[in-house]
Amino acid sequence: MKAAINTQRRQFMVGAAGFTFGVAVGAPSLLVGDAHAQNSSVKLNNWVTIHTDGTVVIMSPASEMGQGSLTSLPRIVADEMDADWAKVKIDGSAVSDKVFGNPGRGFHQYTAGSATVTGYFNNLRQFGAQVRYVLMDNAAQRWSVPVAELSTQPGVVLHQKSGRKLTYGEIAAFAKIPAEAPQIAVEPVAAANFRLIGKDIPRVDIEGKQNGSTKYSIDVNVPGMIYGAILREPVEGAGIATVDDRAARAIDGVLNIVLLKNGVGVLAENPWAAFQARKALKVTWGDKAQGKNFSTDSGYAQFSAAAKDPAHPVIDWEKQGDVVEKLKTAANIVEGEYRSDYAYHAQMEPLNSVAAVSPAGDSVEIWCGVQSQTIAVTVAAQALGIPESKVKFNHHLLGGGFGRRGNRDADFVLDSVLLSKASGKPVKVMWTREDDIHSGRFRPLYVNRLRAGLDAAGNVTAYHHRAVCDHVMAFMDPVRFKQVKGRDGIALNGIGVGSYEIADRASEGVLVHTGMRTNPLRGIGFTANSFATEVFVDELAAKAGVDPVEFRLRMLKKDPRGRHVIEETAKMAEWQRKRPGHGLGIAYVNYSGTEIAGIADVTVDKATGAIKVHNFWCTIDCGVAVHPDNVIAQTESSIVYGLGLALIERISIANGAVEQSNFFDYHVPRMRDVPQMHVKLVQTKNHPTGAGQMAVPLVPSAISNAVFQLTGVRLRQQPMLAGRVKTALLAGEDRFA
Amino acid sequence: MITLTLTVNGAQREVTAHPDTPLLWVLRENLKFTGTKYGCGIGQCGACTVHLDGKPTFSCLHAIKDVMGKSVVTIEGLSSNGSHPLQRAWVEEQTPQCGYCQPGQIMRAAGLLKETPKPTRAQIVDYMKTNICRCGSYNRIIAAIERAAKEA
């Protein structure tokens, strides 16, 4: 037996085509669904369906945007129910926070924060175990034997004593559903013997991605569909002053021009006409935007002043002991300011959505790939003033998300709903790449100021970190901002000391309403805050005269998993081995429980300032890795993403507007930029934690630290553009006044 | 609007569109070959890569009036059933993540192997510089190309 059994009132459902289980994984109330007329192709509110031919259909509730949870989540259910993976089919779930919401995200159907496997893990295991028990119980009744005498092999219930067996499909043909559903206490992770979890398998979404058949929402075609494009205000809240659309309307194929609150929409017979007309619009914008005079430079000046002002009001993030007192007695004080520019998601599929509002305006069908299905449905319902039950949402795979597609106002979904309503036709609204950048919602601008005291032995005795940046959550998700009472973790995560043992410490945030558009971006606040922390820790190590690896290990005495990933990475990189002309730098982070360390091997072209990363070693411990090869793939992916943020990716703002337009002035890593990556996965018997973005913040700091080892110059601003590096090398210093 | 005939994936196909329309949009919206992706519209990302008379080309940069009489092959035409050595190698190496750029990557790589059947790593990296993968699957793309070159 896999587990102990007790019962709890839950409701299952059975249907003609087989056997369907539905439970709300975490929500307290019972799931009530249609117990009749089940059709095998469409089911709502069901997690698992077992067909009489043995096929097991498992729902996957999360968005698949490349991170692999379409494969990982059903794998968890299948492991515990002892399904034959070869007979498992995976289907995207319906939209319902109540049934499919992530228990780790407050039962919100929202795929973000690398929280999918970790958030659903316990509930899906328990549900898989329940399904297995019900199958065994039905076999026990048929054979008139105690259920305790039964066991399972993949897809089969066995009665060892008599040698009888029934396949899950055979059981589905006669199974009865108990009124009282069993509640199974599954084995703790530390003791569990997983059969599928932890084994590599092909991702379930690969075939369609190599032959072009995967349908992203941008590929949707609905009968009678027309096309929409929108020219948006350059600065949030500017409003429209005047529109001259004569040239736009004259373009062959243009059907209509529609005024929206924040832009001008074009409706056309084909995308080319829509884009041409969008370009031909002559719009003067209003001057109501809060951010109309904002620029990157003015932002840095304002943020830097706030970072230095001891009297400035702050959000206390983490506080312990008395930093001020401890600093007074320090043998050495180290202080530094670090900066991070705005950065852009650059998901390869530009934002888009397809909507068909009914002629009466009382219902809508939507086709889109989003990070939160329920947010999309709410936005559409509110825009049309209709109940959410009148919104049919077809979820698609995403051509990248990286945090851009989970904002509470679902701006790109709303576009399609409004333009469909205006035209009375199904509309595919596509953002051009230029739209995607100009109306991007960015990783905010950061100034981080750190101060620490060292005693005579080189121990850190006091530590102070203040981050100043744009508001993120208040803009992208006011609902959540209220729930967390202003503690904006998207902006501020990573300013605490994490696992480092420093008794007297304070970290605090200053969030500024600049009027700029912001969103979570892969690695969130860690990308800037951990950059500052890990470069600063390196500075402390240098001041203390201690090796940077050793310095970190000394502060992690109580975190063996943290020490282990650092030690493993140092071993892989042969940390102590000097390489002429090359520098090595280390970085470490405990990112939401995932322990991860990285070492960069760099050279610098002193004439141009260009940094080249040759190798990147990385060790990750995210507890149980449900799909190990995918954890490695996600870590490689995160390293490449971090490389871009570290070296080349920069959004700049002038007069409130974005200065970049496309991939010729917003550069992202290409194949030639990518180092040899050596990723080691350490599998530990801990509850799984995130894997989708954890390496991102390591890269900028590891590179900066490597450049210091090579040149003696600290780089304190990302991206470390060649020009900036050259200037710093010439000055022998990169310090902000 | 004009009506013209394009040769796509070996068949003559009649389309009605403005003659300046980029091939990309006609492939995607008129002919429903949606494996060819829009990424930037200006030849900077490679997501729209198709073969034009056998050579990898950005379909976003070619007006349809200029491709009449030429042979266009999209990812859907690279093989009838995903059996091209590169496509198999893409599966073997578990290369795609979000997958959006991968048809373009595969079409680009097919051009490389046609020109240089046994490319060095440096040749792969140089040839593939036109194509962006935001998921950063680059090293698995290299591994897949090397595998396909070996097995072809």
Interface residues (C-beta under 8 A of the other chain):
Chain A: M65 G66 Q67 G68 P202 R203 D205 I206 E207 G208 K209 Q210 N211 G212 S213 T214 K215 Y216 I218 D219 N221 Y227 D252 G253 N270 P271 W272 A273 F275 A346 Q347 M348 E349 P350 L397 L398 G399 G400 G401 F402 M430 T432 R433 D629 N630 A633 Q634 E636 S637 S638 I639 V640 Y641 L643 N662 F663 F664 V668 P669 R670 M671 R672 V674 Q676 M677
Chain B: M1 A17 H18 D20 T21 P22 W25 R28 E29 N30 K32 F33 T34 G35 T36 K37 Y38 G39 C40 G41 I42 Q44 C45 A47 T74 I75 E76 S79 N81 G82 Q87 W90 V91 Q94 T95 P96 Q97 C98 G99 Y100 C101 Q102 P103 I106 I124 V125 D126 M128 K129 N131 I132 C133 R134 C135 G136 S137 Y138 N139 R140 I141 I142
